[in-house]
Amino acid sequence: MTRLWMWLRGRRAQRRQTLAGTLSAQAAIAIEGVELALRACEADADLDELAERITQVERRGDATRLQLVQLLSTRVVTPLDREDLFRFSRSLDDVLDNTRDFVLETRAWQVQPDAHSRAGLEHVRAGLRRLIKALDGSAGHINRELCLAARKEGRRVRERYDDGLRQLFSGDLSMQALARRELLRRVDVIGLRLIEAIDAVVDGIVKRTV
């Protein structure tokens, strides 16, 4: 009887799970990764510890993405087209993967990222927070306006990238400057993947309203 009860409880919990909630959880894990990347930008950061922690966070992100794929296979009705939900989840996974690489590269090159990289990561964090609000199931739908606000944060990452390049190229291109350029480029890629995630959701909303 105990095993049967545990199985039934697990089945009820699985039914209560929502696709939007799982995507929101994936975005929240991505924020955890960005927080660690921001910590890596500080002068007194323990890069070895941060590298270990973000690797664990990335694994949790992979597990949540797998959970979403399993949910998609069991749902008859979805809030958006399955293809768009899959694209969204994949792009969120890319956000976290590149954030992990940012921390690992910072440790490998032993260079402190510049202020432009930090500012770009702050825009990514703000964009992900807006995404989580957009996915809030209490309203019964995905909020398009909040998605567009999140996209603006992603576009600001490119602005920080351009500003950072101009500053780097105005000085001597030392090995340290080249390493900072690569880290800056990694942040730009994170921003691009964030925009791709948001575009997948916005595309899905447009399809459902046409």
C-alpha positions in Angstrom: 0.0 0.0 0.0 2.8 2.4 0.8 4.4 1.9 -2.6 1.0 2.4 -4.3 0.4 5.6 -2.4 3.9 7.0 -3.3 3.2 6.1 -6.9 -0.2 7.8 -6.9 1.3 10.9 -5.2 4.0 11.1 -7.9 1.4 10.8 -10.6 -0.6 13.7 -9.1 2.5 15.9 -8.8 3.4 15.2 -12.4 -0.1 16.2 -13.6 0.1 19.4 -11.6 3.4 20.2 -13.3 3.0 22.8 -16.1 5.0 23.5 -19.1 5.2 27.2 -18.3 6.3 26.3 -14.8 9.1 24.1 -16.0 10.3 26.8 -18.4 10.2 29.3 -15.6 12.3 26.9 -13.5 14.8 26.6 -16.3 15.0 30.4 -16.5 15.5 30.6 -12.7 18.4 28.1 -13.0 19.9 30.2 -15.7 19.7 33.2 -13.4 21.7 31.2 -10.8 24.4 30.7 -13.4 24.5 34.4 -14.3 24.8 35.3 -10.6 27.8 33.1 -10.4 29.3 34.7 -13.5 28.8 38.1 -12.0 30.6 36.9 -8.9 33.4 35.8 -11.1 33.8 39.5 -12.3 34.8 40.5 -8.8 38.5 41.0 -7.9 38.4 38.6 -4.9 36.4 35.9 -6.6 37.3 32.2 -5.8 37.3 31.1 -9.4 37.9 27.4 -8.6 34.8 27.3 -6.3 32.7 29.2 -8.8 33.7 26.9 -11.7 32.6 23.9 -9.6 29.4 25.5 -8.6 28.4 26.6 -12.1 29.1 23.1 -13.4 26.6 21.8 -10.9 24.1 24.4 -11.8 24.5 23.6 -15.5 23.7 19.9 -14.8 20.5 20.9 -13.0 19.6 23.0 -16.0 20.1 19.9 -18.3 17.9 17.9 -16.0 15.1 20.5 -16.1 15.3 20.7 -19.9 14.9 16.9 -20.0 11.9 17.2 -17.8 10.4 19.7 -20.2 10.9 17.3 -23.1 9.2 14.6 -21.2 6.3 16.9 -20.4 5.9 17.8 -24.0 5.5 14.2 -24.9 2.6 13.7 -22.4 0.6 16.9 -23.1 -2.2 17.0 -25.6 -2.7 20.7 -25.3 0.2 23.2 -24.9 0.2 27.0 -24.4 2.3 27.4 -27.5 3.3 25.2 -30.4 5.6 22.4 -29.3 8.3 23.5 -31.8 8.4 27.0 -30.2 8.5 25.7 -26.7 11.3 23.4 -27.6 13.2 26.3 -29.3 12.7 28.4 -26.2 14.0 25.7 -23.9 17.0 24.9 -26.1 18.0 28.6 -26.2 17.7 28.9 -22.4 20.0 25.9 -22.2 22.4 27.7 -24.5 22.3 30.8 -22.2 23.4 28.6 -19.3 26.0 26.7 -21.3 27.7 29.9 -22.4 27.5 31.4 -18.9 29.3 28.3 -17.6 31.9 28.8 -20.3 32.4 32.4 -19.3 33.2 31.3 -15.7 35.5 28.5 -16.9 37.3 30.8 -19.3 37.7 33.5 -16.6 39.4 30.9 -14.4 41.5 29.5 -17.3 42.9 32.8 -18.3 43.1 34.3 -14.8 41.9 37.7 -15.9 39.2 39.8 -14.3 36.4 40.6 -16.8 35.9 44.3 -17.5 33.0 46.5 -16.5 31.3 46.1 -19.9 31.1 42.3 -19.4 29.6 42.8 -16.0 27.0 45.3 -17.3 26.1 42.8 -20.1 25.5 40.0 -17.6 23.4 42.4 -15.5 21.2 42.9 -18.6 20.9 39.2 -19.1 19.8 38.7 -15.5 17.2 41.5 -15.8 15.9 39.9 -19.1 15.6 36.4 -17.5 13.7 37.9 -14.5 11.2 39.5 -16.9 10.9 36.2 -18.7 9.9 34.5 -15.4 7.3 37.1 -14.8 6.0 36.7 -18.4 5.6 32.9 -17.8 3.6 33.4 -14.5 0.7 31.0 -15.0 -1.6 32.9 -12.6 -2.7 35.2 -15.5 -3.6 32.2 -17.6 -1.4 33.2 -20.5 2.2 34.2 -21.4 2.6 38.0 -21.1 3.8 39.3 -24.5 4.7 42.8 -23.2 7.0 41.4 -20.6 8.6 39.2 -23.2 9.3 42.3 -25.3 10.7 44.1 -22.3 13.0 41.1 -21.7 14.1 41.3 -25.3 15.2 44.9 -24.9 17.5 43.8 -22.1 19.0 41.3 -24.5 19.6 44.0 -27.1 21.4 46.1 -24.5 23.9 43.3 -24.1 25.1 44.1 -27.6 25.4 47.8 -26.8 27.7 46.9 -23.9 29.7 44.7 -26.2 30.2 47.4 -28.8 31.2 49.9 -26.0 33.6 47.4 -24.6 35.2 46.8 -27.9 35.7 50.5 -28.6 37.4 50.9 -25.3 39.6 47.8 -25.7 40.7 48.8 -29.2 41.6 52.4 -28.1 44.4 51.0 -25.9 47.3 48.6 -26.3 46.2 45.1 -27.3 48.0 43.1 -24.6 47.3 39.5 -23.9 45.2 40.5 -21.0 43.2 42.8 -23.3 42.7 40.0 -25.8 41.4 37.7 -23.1 39.0 40.4 -21.9 37.8 40.7 -25.5 37.0 37.0 -25.6 35.1 37.2 -22.4 33.2 40.2 -23.7 32.3 38.2 -26.8 31.1 35.3 -24.6 28.7 37.7 -22.9 27.5 38.9 -26.3 26.7 35.3 -27.3 24.8 34.9 -24.0 22.7 37.9 -24.9 22.1 36.6 -28.4 20.9 33.2 -27.1 18.6 35.1 -24.7 17.1 37.0 -27.6 16.6 33.7 -29.5 14.7 32.3 -26.5 12.4 35.3 -26.3 11.8 35.3 -30.1 10.6 31.7 -29.9 8.0 32.7 -27.3 6.9 35.8 -29.2 6.6 33.8 -32.4 4.5 31.2 -30.6 2.2 33.9 -29.2 1.8 35.5 -32.6 0.9 32.1 -34.2 -1.8 31.5 -31.5 -3.4 35.0 -32.1 -3.4 34.9 -35.9 
